[in-house]
Amino acid sequence: MMTTEIARHTITALVEDKPGVLNRISSMFRRRGYNIASLAVGHSEIANLSRMTFVVEGDVATVEQVTKNLHKLIDVIKVSDVSDANCVSRELALIRVRANVQSRSEIMQIVDIFRANIVDVAPESLIIEVTGDEDKVDSLQNLLRSFGVLEVMRTGTIAMDRGMNGSVDGQQGQATRPRMESGL
């Protein structure tokens, strides 16, 4: 029996930081039928620009179409497929786990092994903060299930090229606008 796993690709985009941009980009994904496995957005090092990181499910042709369609959007400055690049990718998760006096020390040992942090202690629960790749977050979450995971909040993947590859024209703060002309 053969199992088929859908490939995941990581795409980053430098975009205008103004109202409606996220809606226009997510509407493009919806109209074209692309699935976003995760999406993270935050301010960049350049004033009035934000970075978006998408994890998209699909084959190479699908990812190529996604990047071409993103380039066509007026608010998008730069798009990069970092799936095969030498990059650093991380995800942040907060995990609320049931914890009583008897189970706290065992949970604390597991948290320590994963180099995670306990960020809140309540009489019947702990909130654990973990940062790492998706597999690390999944592994910790799976180990904590036996104690009773009450709530999970994950950021989705963020990624950045190693070295100077990801800089905008090699100069911090200087953005160019590579464009694909659509003829419209």
C-alpha positions, 0 to 999 in steps of 0.5 A: 500500500502506498501513502502519498504525503502532500509536500509543504513549501515555505514562501516568504513575502515582503509586503506593504504594511497597510490595511487590506493587504492580508485580505488581498493576499488571502483572497488570492489564495482562496480564489486560486484554490491554494491551501495555506498550511500556516501563515505568520505576519509581522513588521520587518526591519524596513519601515512600512513593510511587513514580512509574511511567511506562508507554508503552502501544500502542493507540488512544485508547479503549484508553488511556482504558480503561487509565487507568480500570483503573489508577484502580480499583487501591487502590495507585494514587494518581493517573494522568495521560495525558501523551501530548498534554501539553506534557511532557519525556520522556527515555530513558537507554541504555547501549550497549556497542560494539566498539572498537579503537585504529583505531575509537575516535576515530571513535566518540568523534566520533559520541558527541560529536555526540549529546552522549552520554558514554563511561562505560567503556573496555576494550581491545576495547569502550566503554560509551556513555551516552546520554540523550534521546528515543527517536528520539535513542537509536535514531539513535545505536544505528543509527550505532554498528551498523557498529562492532558493538553488543555489548549495549544496556540501555535504561530506557524512557521517563520523562515529566513535565509542563512547568511546575507542571502535574505537581505534586500539588495544586500543593504539593510533598509533599501527595498527594491520593487522587482515586478512582473508586469501583468499587462493590465 
